[in-house]
Structures are given as structure tokens and as C-alpha cells.
Amino acid sequence: MSGPSIDPRLLDVLHQASSLELFQLSTLIERLLADPRRIIAVRRDMHLGQTVRFLDWRDGSLREGNVVALRDTQVTLQDLRERREWKLPYAAIEPPAPNAAARQAEAAPAPAAPRPTRNDFRCGEKVAFEDKYLNTVVGTIVRINERTASIDPGDGTKWRVGFGLLRHVLDI
């Protein structure tokens, strides 16, 4: 088991405890881990797409994954090594460094590209965007509205997407 080691004296005490005592301890730990203040402390500096470290319960090792979704009591990550999706409680995540994203942005200031506007798109053009699950959706603009474009991906669904989220797709 990698990561922080457990004090051998504590392990001895746990081995000597009765099953009932271990169960009581387990329920107390579960309540403490489900405390909203603990969840907020971890979640405060997390954002979609961020790379974080998490505990693999199978072998106790720390792994890296990208944040795919943030829910009330759990986070969905995509493991960088196995490309497997994990749904984990926030307690399994190593808290990101406070304001790590802000420090990263300060370290590498890149000139921001201008956001696309309504004038950058026409009906019939092929565009792409990411849905709320960070899946890329490619479709054709069927209507231009004042603030959004209506997109038909050709699978029977329809999307209304803000122009700032769209990008042109080139057919080669």
C-alpha cells in the first residue's frame, strides 16, 4: 500500500477491537467524511478538466485523473493511466492546492483568442462544441438566433448553443 503509512500501534489497537467497536468506528468515520464542510474544503478549488490525485481503493495507491463531473457528494474522474471512469466521494481526492488554477494562469499568461460571435457563423456550416459531459458534439447549424445557434448533429437531437461555445469544423 503506497501513500501515507498507518501507525503500527494504531493498527494493533484496531486488530484487538471487537467487530462491534470496529462497526461503531466505521459509522463515525463515514459521518465525518460526509460532513459538507469537508466536501466544500476539497471541492472549493476544483474545476472541470482539472488533473487531481485520488486514492485507488483496490490497492491503496494514489493515481491521477481529470475531473469530468462535480456532484453533491461525489466527483467523476477519468483515470489518466487506464482511461477508466471513477465515481468517488470527495474524501478520496487529494485536495488541490488553494488557488492552484489562479497561480497556473499567472505563471503562463496566454493571449486570449477573441470569443466567436453571431457574425462568425452561417446556416449550413459544420461546427463542434462540448456537452455538459465534455463529449464533443459535431453538427450543422440549422438556424441562427440572437444569442444562440440551433445545431443538428444528425442523430435526432437538437441543440441550442451559445456562439462562444462553438468552433468551426473543417471538412478535409
N, C-alpha and C positions, 0 to 999 in steps of 0.2 A: 504494500500500500504506500503510494508516494504522497507527498504533501506533508502537512504538519503531523508530527507523531503524537501519539496518545501517551500520557504519563503512565508508566508501568504500574505505579501504586494505585492509580485510579482504575486501571484495568483489573487489578487484583480484587479491589473492593467490588467492582461490578460482577466479577465471576462468583464472588461469595454471596451476592444478593439473591433473594428468593425471586421466583417468577413474578409474584405479585408486586414486589418492590420495583423490579425492572419495568413492569407494565405501568406502574404509577409514574415512574421517571419518564417513560416514553410519552405518556399523555401530557405531562408537564412540558416536556421539550416541544411536542407538537403545538401546544398552545402558545409557547413563547415564539416559535418560528412563524406562526400565523399572525402574530401581532402586526397590525397595519403600520405601526411606526418602523418596524424592521423592514417591511416591504418597501415603504417610501424611501428609507435610507439607501436601499440598493437601487431602486427604480429612478431616483431623482436625477442621476447623471447618465442614464441610459437613453439611447435613441435607436430607431430602426436603422439597420445596416451596420451598427457598431460591432466591433470584434471584442468579445469578452471571454474570460476564462470561467469554466464551470466544472463541477465535480461529477465525474462518471461514477455512478453508484455501483457499477458492476465490479470495478477493480480499485476504486478509490483514487484514481489519477485525475489530475487537472488537465482539461482539454480546452481548445479554443473553438469558438463558434461565432457566427454572425447572428445578431438579433433580427428575427423575422416578424415577430408579433409580440406586443405587450398586452397582457390581460390583467384582470384584477388580482389574481393570486398566483399566476404563473406566467412564464415567458417562453416563447417558442424560439429555438435556436437551430441553426443549420451547422452541424459539425464540419469544421474545415477539413479534417482528415478523411472522414468516411462519407461526407456529403449526406449524412443522415439527419433527419429532423428530430429534435428533442423538445418535449414539453416538460418544463421543470419548474418547481417552486423557486421563488426569488432567493430563498435561503441557499440554494445550490450554486448561486452565481457569486463569483468574487466581485465585491463592489468595485465599480470603475473609480478611478481617481477623480476626486471632485474637480469639476470644470475641465476634464481632460479634453473634451471636444473644443472648448474655447482656447485652451493652450495650443492644441494642434492647429487651429485656424490661425492663431497669431504667429506660429512658427513658419507656416508656409502660406503667406497671403497670395492667392492666385487671383488674377483679374477675372471678375465675374462676367460671363457672357450675358449679353442682353437677353431678357426673357422674351420668348416669342409672343407676338400679339395677333390680333384678329387679321391684320393685314398681311401676315406671313403665310396664310393658308387659303386654299381654294377648294371648292367642292370637287370630288373625284380624286384628290391627292391621297396617296398612301402615307399613313402616319403610324407611330407607335407610342405607347405610354405604359406605365406600370400600374397595375391594380393595387388594391389595399393589401394583397398578399405578396407584393413585389414580383408578380408574374408579368412578363412583357406581353402586351396585347397589341397585335398589329391589325389595322383595319383601314377602311376607306372613309373619307369624310363625305357624308351624305347631306349635311346641312350646316350652314354657318349661322350661329345665333349671335347675340350681342356679346356675351361673355364666355360662351362655350361652343364647342363643335359637336355635332352628333356623329358618332362613329359606328360603322357597321363592320364588325370583324368577320362576317360571313359564317358565323356559327349559330345564327338565330338570336343572338343577343344584340342589344343596342346600348350604347354608352353615350353619356353627355360629359365631356371632359373640358376643363379649362385650358385655354391656349398655352398657358405657362407650363403645363404638364406634357404637352405634345412635342414630338420631334419628327422630322421628315424621315421617310424611309426611301432609299434609292433602290430601284429595281436594276439589277445588273444582268 
